[in-house]
Amino acid sequence: MKHCAECHGQNLEGEEDWRVQNEDHAFRAPPHDAGGHTWHHGDKVLFESVELGGERLPDNIGGTSNMP
């Protein structure tokens, strides 16, 4: 709750219209449930996401991440 809920929501519902990028091309925070983007990634990818935040994304991904 301390670190994730601000963007991913109190109930991990994700940001509204999470599949649409922001005007600055940043990806929105997805929900953390079976309907979201994160559930199908393996543990390694999820740990890297938390550890590295937006820095983990390659330049050719087509957007950025505001995840700290």
Biopython code that builds the backbone (N, CA, C, O; Angstrom):
import numpy as np
from Bio.PDB.StructureBuilder import StructureBuilder

atoms = [
    (1, "MET", "N", (0.831, -1.198, 0.000)),
    (1, "MET", "CA", (0.000, 0.000, 0.000)),
    (1, "MET", "C", (0.872, 1.257, 0.000)),
    (1, "MET", "O", (0.537, 2.246, -0.653)),
    (2, "LYS", "N", (1.972, 1.220, 0.720)),
    (2, "LYS", "CA", (2.818, 2.398, 0.864)),
    (2, "LYS", "C", (3.438, 2.835, -0.464)),
    (2, "LYS", "O", (3.533, 4.031, -0.738)),
    (3, "HIS", "N", (3.854, 1.885, -1.278)),
    (3, "HIS", "CA", (4.609, 2.225, -2.469)),
    (3, "HIS", "C", (3.852, 2.024, -3.783)),
    (3, "HIS", "O", (4.236, 2.613, -4.794)),
    (4, "CYS", "N", (2.819, 1.235, -3.805)),
    (4, "CYS", "CA", (2.186, 0.857, -5.074)),
    (4, "CYS", "C", (0.802, 1.459, -5.294)),
    (4, "CYS", "O", (0.417, 1.747, -6.427)),
    (5, "ALA", "N", (0.061, 1.647, -4.214)),
    (5, "ALA", "CA", (-1.348, 2.046, -4.332)),
    (5, "ALA", "C", (-1.540, 3.429, -4.944)),
    (5, "ALA", "O", (-2.583, 3.692, -5.542)),
    (6, "GLU", "N", (-0.563, 4.313, -4.808)),
    (6, "GLU", "CA", (-0.706, 5.660, -5.360)),
    (6, "GLU", "C", (-0.999, 5.614, -6.858)),
    (6, "GLU", "O", (-1.787, 6.412, -7.365)),
    (7, "CYS", "N", (-0.367, 4.686, -7.560)),
    (7, "CYS", "CA", (-0.589, 4.570, -9.002)),
    (7, "CYS", "C", (-1.466, 3.374, -9.377)),
    (7, "CYS", "O", (-2.327, 3.481, -10.250)),
    (8, "HIS", "N", (-1.246, 2.248, -8.721)),
    (8, "HIS", "CA", (-1.965, 1.025, -9.078)),
    (8, "HIS", "C", (-3.327, 0.922, -8.400)),
    (8, "HIS", "O", (-4.108, 0.029, -8.728)),
    (9, "GLY", "N", (-3.630, 1.830, -7.451)),
    (9, "GLY", "CA", (-4.935, 1.866, -6.805)),
    (9, "GLY", "C", (-4.976, 1.145, -5.471)),
    (9, "GLY", "O", (-4.194, 0.228, -5.220)),
    (10, "GLN", "N", (-5.892, 1.570, -4.625)),
    (10, "GLN", "CA", (-6.066, 0.972, -3.296)),
    (10, "GLN", "C", (-6.401, -0.514, -3.368)),
    (10, "GLN", "O", (-6.020, -1.285, -2.487)),
    (11, "ASN", "N", (-7.103, -0.908, -4.405)),
    (11, "ASN", "CA", (-7.483, -2.311, -4.590)),
    (11, "ASN", "C", (-6.729, -2.941, -5.761)),
    (11, "ASN", "O", (-7.134, -3.974, -6.295)),
    (12, "LEU", "N", (-5.621, -2.296, -6.151)),
    (12, "LEU", "CA", (-4.783, -2.744, -7.269)),
    (12, "LEU", "C", (-5.564, -2.809, -8.583)),
    (12, "LEU", "O", (-5.320, -3.671, -9.427)),
    (13, "GLU", "N", (-6.511, -1.872, -8.737)),
    (13, "GLU", "CA", (-7.356, -1.840, -9.928)),
    (13, "GLU", "C", (-6.685, -1.156, -11.115)),
    (13, "GLU", "O", (-7.203, -1.220, -12.230)),
    (14, "GLY", "N", (-5.563, -0.514, -10.902)),
    (14, "GLY", "CA", (-4.853, 0.172, -11.975)),
    (14, "GLY", "C", (-5.459, 1.535, -12.283)),
    (14, "GLY", "O", (-6.520, 1.897, -11.774)),
    (15, "GLU", "N", (-4.757, 2.273, -13.126)),
    (15, "GLU", "CA", (-5.256, 3.578, -13.528)),
    (15, "GLU", "C", (-6.383, 3.423, -14.547)),
    (15, "GLU", "O", (-6.447, 2.430, -15.272)),
    (16, "GLU", "N", (-7.259, 4.408, -14.590)),
    (16, "GLU", "CA", (-8.338, 4.415, -15.575)),
    (16, "GLU", "C", (-7.723, 4.408, -16.975)),
    (16, "GLU", "O", (-6.708, 5.060, -17.218)),
    (17, "ASP", "N", (-8.338, 3.675, -17.877)),
    (17, "ASP", "CA", (-7.849, 3.554, -19.261)),
    (17, "ASP", "C", (-6.372, 3.175, -19.304)),
    (17, "ASP", "O", (-5.601, 3.765, -20.061)),
    (18, "TRP", "N", (-5.976, 2.197, -18.497)),
    (18, "TRP", "CA", (-4.561, 1.851, -18.349)),
    (18, "TRP", "C", (-3.902, 1.374, -19.641)),
    (18, "TRP", "O", (-2.675, 1.377, -19.735)),
    (19, "ARG", "N", (-4.673, 0.971, -20.620)),
    (19, "ARG", "CA", (-4.095, 0.529, -21.895)),
    (19, "ARG", "C", (-3.723, 1.696, -22.818)),
    (19, "ARG", "O", (-3.061, 1.501, -23.838)),
    (20, "VAL", "N", (-4.151, 2.905, -22.455)),
    (20, "VAL", "CA", (-3.870, 4.104, -23.244)),
    (20, "VAL", "C", (-2.681, 4.826, -22.622)),
    (20, "VAL", "O", (-2.648, 5.057, -21.414)),
    (21, "GLN", "N", (-1.701, 5.183, -23.457)),
    (21, "GLN", "CA", (-0.548, 5.919, -22.950)),
    (21, "GLN", "C", (-0.919, 7.360, -22.646)),
    (21, "GLN", "O", (-1.826, 7.923, -23.260)),
    (22, "ASN", "N", (-0.211, 7.951, -21.696)),
    (22, "ASN", "CA", (-0.378, 9.364, -21.379)),
    (22, "ASN", "C", (0.153, 10.221, -22.530)),
    (22, "ASN", "O", (0.845, 9.714, -23.414)),
    (23, "GLU", "N", (-0.165, 11.499, -22.521)),
    (23, "GLU", "CA", (0.290, 12.401, -23.572)),
    (23, "GLU", "C", (1.810, 12.451, -23.674)),
    (23, "GLU", "O", (2.351, 12.698, -24.751)),
    (24, "ASP", "N", (2.510, 12.215, -22.549)),
    (24, "ASP", "CA", (3.978, 12.221, -22.564)),
    (24, "ASP", "C", (4.555, 10.861, -22.974)),
    (24, "ASP", "O", (5.759, 10.635, -22.857)),
    (25, "HIS", "N", (3.695, 9.963, -23.452)),
    (25, "HIS", "CA", (4.048, 8.609, -23.904)),
    (25, "HIS", "C", (4.399, 7.649, -22.766)),
    (25, "HIS", "O", (4.925, 6.564, -23.013)),
    (26, "ALA", "N", (4.114, 8.038, -21.533)),
    (26, "ALA", "CA", (4.330, 7.139, -20.401)),
    (26, "ALA", "C", (3.179, 6.139, -20.336)),
    (26, "ALA", "O", (2.018, 6.492, -20.545)),
    (27, "PHE", "N", (3.519, 4.898, -20.045)),
    (27, "PHE", "CA", (2.501, 3.879, -19.853)),
    (27, "PHE", "C", (1.815, 4.114, -18.514)),
    (27, "PHE", "O", (2.459, 4.514, -17.544)),
    (28, "ARG", "N", (0.520, 3.868, -18.460)),
    (28, "ARG", "CA", (-0.232, 4.011, -17.206)),
    (28, "ARG", "C", (-0.092, 2.748, -16.383)),
    (28, "ARG", "O", (0.206, 1.677, -16.912)),
    (29, "ALA", "N", (-0.309, 2.880, -15.089)),
    (29, "ALA", "CA", (-0.172, 1.754, -14.169)),
    (29, "ALA", "C", (-1.294, 0.742, -14.401)),
    (29, "ALA", "O", (-2.470, 1.090, -14.293)),
    (30, "PRO", "N", (-0.945, -0.500, -14.718)),
    (30, "PRO", "CA", (-1.965, -1.519, -14.959)),
    (30, "PRO", "C", (-2.500, -2.106, -13.656)),
    (30, "PRO", "O", (-1.875, -1.964, -12.605)),
    (31, "PRO", "N", (-3.659, -2.766, -13.724)),
    (31, "PRO", "CA", (-4.164, -3.467, -12.548)),
    (31, "PRO", "C", (-3.335, -4.721, -12.273)),
    (31, "PRO", "O", (-2.664, -5.251, -13.158)),
    (32, "HIS", "N", (-3.397, -5.168, -11.051)),
    (32, "HIS", "CA", (-2.699, -6.388, -10.662)),
    (32, "HIS", "C", (-3.712, -7.489, -10.376)),
    (32, "HIS", "O", (-3.830, -7.973, -9.250)),
    (33, "ASP", "N", (-4.432, -7.869, -11.413)),
    (33, "ASP", "CA", (-5.372, -8.975, -11.313)),
    (33, "ASP", "C", (-5.386, -9.708, -12.657)),
    (33, "ASP", "O", (-4.615, -9.359, -13.551)),
    (34, "ALA", "N", (-6.218, -10.681, -12.809)),
    (34, "ALA", "CA", (-6.247, -11.489, -14.026)),
    (34, "ALA", "C", (-6.599, -10.673, -15.270)),
    (34, "ALA", "O", (-6.324, -11.116, -16.386)),
    (35, "GLY", "N", (-7.198, -9.496, -15.104)),
    (35, "GLY", "CA", (-7.545, -8.660, -16.237)),
    (35, "GLY", "C", (-6.451, -7.672, -16.607)),
    (35, "GLY", "O", (-6.571, -6.945, -17.593)),
    (36, "GLY", "N", (-5.391, -7.646, -15.821)),
    (36, "GLY", "CA", (-4.335, -6.668, -16.028)),
    (36, "GLY", "C", (-3.188, -7.173, -16.868)),
    (36, "GLY", "O", (-3.226, -8.273, -17.419)),
    (37, "HIS", "N", (-2.178, -6.350, -16.952)),
    (37, "HIS", "CA", (-1.028, -6.629, -17.798)),
    (37, "HIS", "C", (0.046, -7.427, -17.063)),
    (37, "HIS", "O", (0.818, -8.147, -17.696)),
    (38, "THR", "N", (0.105, -7.311, -15.757)),
    (38, "THR", "CA", (1.236, -7.869, -15.011)),
    (38, "THR", "C", (1.125, -9.361, -14.721)),
    (38, "THR", "O", (2.144, -10.019, -14.511)),
    (39, "TRP", "N", (-0.051, -9.893, -14.706)),
    (39, "TRP", "CA", (-0.238, -11.273, -14.251)),
    (39, "TRP", "C", (0.437, -12.292, -15.147)),
    (39, "TRP", "O", (0.777, -13.376, -14.672)),
    (40, "HIS", "N", (0.644, -11.996, -16.418)),
    (40, "HIS", "CA", (1.198, -12.991, -17.332)),
    (40, "HIS", "C", (2.724, -12.947, -17.410)),
    (40, "HIS", "O", (3.319, -13.743, -18.136)),
    (41, "HIS", "N", (3.368, -12.042, -16.684)),
    (41, "HIS", "CA", (4.827, -11.982, -16.669)),
    (41, "HIS", "C", (5.386, -12.948, -15.628)),
    (41, "HIS", "O", (4.760, -13.203, -14.599)),
    (42, "GLY", "N", (6.558, -13.473, -15.909)),
    (42, "GLY", "CA", (7.235, -14.338, -14.961)),
    (42, "GLY", "C", (7.814, -13.542, -13.797)),
    (42, "GLY", "O", (7.889, -12.314, -13.846)),
    (43, "ASP", "N", (8.220, -14.251, -12.759)),
    (43, "ASP", "CA", (8.757, -13.604, -11.563)),
    (43, "ASP", "C", (9.956, -12.708, -11.868)),
    (43, "ASP", "O", (10.071, -11.620, -11.303)),
    (44, "LYS", "N", (10.844, -13.148, -12.750)),
    (44, "LYS", "CA", (12.046, -12.369, -13.061)),
    (44, "LYS", "C", (11.676, -10.985, -13.593)),
    (44, "LYS", "O", (12.249, -9.983, -13.166)),
    (45, "VAL", "N", (10.744, -10.927, -14.501)),
    (45, "VAL", "CA", (10.313, -9.646, -15.079)),
    (45, "VAL", "C", (9.660, -8.770, -14.017)),
    (45, "VAL", "O", (9.901, -7.564, -13.973)),
    (46, "LEU", "N", (8.845, -9.361, -13.174)),
    (46, "LEU", "CA", (8.167, -8.582, -12.138)),
    (46, "LEU", "C", (9.156, -8.037, -11.112)),
    (46, "LEU", "O", (9.040, -6.886, -10.690)),
    (47, "PHE", "N", (10.127, -8.855, -10.707)),
    (47, "PHE", "CA", (11.145, -8.375, -9.761)),
    (47, "PHE", "C", (11.968, -7.241, -10.377)),
    (47, "PHE", "O", (12.280, -6.265, -9.695)),
    (48, "GLU", "N", (12.323, -7.363, -11.665)),
    (48, "GLU", "CA", (13.058, -6.299, -12.341)),
    (48, "GLU", "C", (12.215, -5.028, -12.424)),
    (48, "GLU", "O", (12.743, -3.924, -12.287)),
    (49, "SER", "N", (10.922, -5.175, -12.644)),
    (49, "SER", "CA", (10.029, -4.020, -12.723)),
    (49, "SER", "C", (10.023, -3.244, -11.418)),
    (49, "SER", "O", (10.072, -2.014, -11.414)),
    (50, "VAL", "N", (9.964, -3.970, -10.313)),
    (50, "VAL", "CA", (9.934, -3.328, -9.004)),
    (50, "VAL", "C", (11.307, -2.741, -8.668)),
    (50, "VAL", "O", (11.404, -1.624, -8.160)),
    (51, "GLU", "N", (12.354, -3.493, -8.955)),
    (51, "GLU", "CA", (13.702, -3.054, -8.604)),
    (51, "GLU", "C", (14.188, -1.871, -9.455)),
    (51, "GLU", "O", (14.804, -0.940, -8.937)),
    (52, "LEU", "N", (13.906, -1.916, -10.760)),
    (52, "LEU", "CA", (14.461, -0.924, -11.681)),
    (52, "LEU", "C", (13.463, 0.129, -12.150)),
    (52, "LEU", "O", (13.865, 1.148, -12.711)),
    (53, "GLY", "N", (12.172, -0.098, -11.931)),
    (53, "GLY", "CA", (11.161, 0.860, -12.362)),
    (53, "GLY", "C", (11.248, 1.148, -13.845)),
    (53, "GLY", "O", (11.455, 0.236, -14.645)),
    (54, "GLY", "N", (11.092, 2.409, -14.219)),
    (54, "GLY", "CA", (11.105, 2.805, -15.622)),
    (54, "GLY", "C", (12.442, 2.617, -16.308)),
    (54, "GLY", "O", (12.497, 2.547, -17.536)),
    (55, "GLU", "N", (13.525, 2.535, -15.544)),
    (55, "GLU", "CA", (14.859, 2.361, -16.125)),
    (55, "GLU", "C", (15.007, 1.042, -16.877)),
    (55, "GLU", "O", (15.906, 0.899, -17.706)),
    (56, "ARG", "N", (14.140, 0.085, -16.595)),
    (56, "ARG", "CA", (14.274, -1.243, -17.192)),
    (56, "ARG", "C", (13.842, -1.287, -18.655)),
    (56, "ARG", "O", (14.205, -2.217, -19.375)),
    (57, "LEU", "N", (13.081, -0.307, -19.101)),
    (57, "LEU", "CA", (12.509, -0.351, -20.437)),
    (57, "LEU", "C", (13.538, 0.006, -21.508)),
    (57, "LEU", "O", (14.254, 0.998, -21.372)),
    (58, "PRO", "N", (13.615, -0.791, -22.563)),
    (58, "PRO", "CA", (14.523, -0.448, -23.666)),
    (58, "PRO", "C", (14.008, 0.763, -24.443)),
    (58, "PRO", "O", (12.821, 1.085, -24.381)),
    (59, "ASP", "N", (14.883, 1.419, -25.157)),
    (59, "ASP", "CA", (14.518, 2.621, -25.914)),
    (59, "ASP", "C", (13.478, 2.355, -26.990)),
    (59, "ASP", "O", (12.729, 3.259, -27.359)),
    (60, "ASN", "N", (13.418, 1.133, -27.498)),
    (60, "ASN", "CA", (12.520, 0.829, -28.617)),
    (60, "ASN", "C", (11.160, 0.291, -28.174)),
    (60, "ASN", "O", (10.444, -0.279, -28.998)),
    (61, "ILE", "N", (10.784, 0.447, -26.927)),
    (61, "ILE", "CA", (9.528, -0.115, -26.409)),
    (61, "ILE", "C", (8.312, 0.687, -26.863)),
    (61, "ILE", "O", (7.194, 0.175, -26.828)),
    (62, "GLY", "N", (8.506, 1.918, -27.281)),
    (62, "GLY", "CA", (7.391, 2.722, -27.751)),
    (62, "GLY", "C", (6.742, 3.562, -26.679)),
    (62, "GLY", "O", (5.639, 4.076, -26.866)),
    (63, "GLY", "N", (7.419, 3.702, -25.558)),
    (63, "GLY", "CA", (6.902, 4.523, -24.473)),
    (63, "GLY", "C", (7.845, 4.495, -23.288)),
    (63, "GLY", "O", (8.896, 3.855, -23.322)),
    (64, "THR", "N", (7.457, 5.192, -22.250)),
    (64, "THR", "CA", (8.267, 5.263, -21.041)),
    (64, "THR", "C", (7.436, 4.810, -19.849)),
    (64, "THR", "O", (6.247, 4.518, -19.978)),
    (65, "SER", "N", (8.072, 4.758, -18.701)),
    (65, "SER", "CA", (7.377, 4.389, -17.468)),
    (65, "SER", "C", (7.735, 5.387, -16.390)),
    (65, "SER", "O", (8.904, 5.729, -16.212)),
    (66, "ASN", "N", (6.726, 5.855, -15.669)),
    (66, "ASN", "CA", (6.964, 6.744, -14.531)),
    (66, "ASN", "C", (7.176, 5.979, -13.239)),
    (66, "ASN", "O", (7.290, 6.576, -12.169)),
    (67, "MET", "N", (7.229, 4.657, -13.336)),
    (67, "MET", "CA", (7.414, 3.850, -12.138)),
    (67, "MET", "C", (8.791, 4.131, -11.540)),
    (67, "MET", "O", (9.805, 4.004, -12.226)),
    (68, "PRO", "N", (8.827, 4.511, -10.266)),
    (68, "PRO", "CA", (10.121, 4.829, -9.638)),
    (68, "PRO", "C", (11.009, 3.603, -9.481)),
    (68, "PRO", "O", (12.124, 3.709, -8.971)),
]
sb = StructureBuilder()
sb.init_structure("model")
sb.init_model(0)
sb.init_chain("A")
sb.init_seg("    ")
for serial, (resi, resn, name, xyz) in enumerate(atoms, 1):
    if name == "N":
        sb.init_residue(resn, " ", resi, " ")
    sb.init_atom(name, np.array(xyz, "f"), 0.0, 1.0, " ", f" {name:<3s}", serial, name[0])
structure = sb.get_structure()
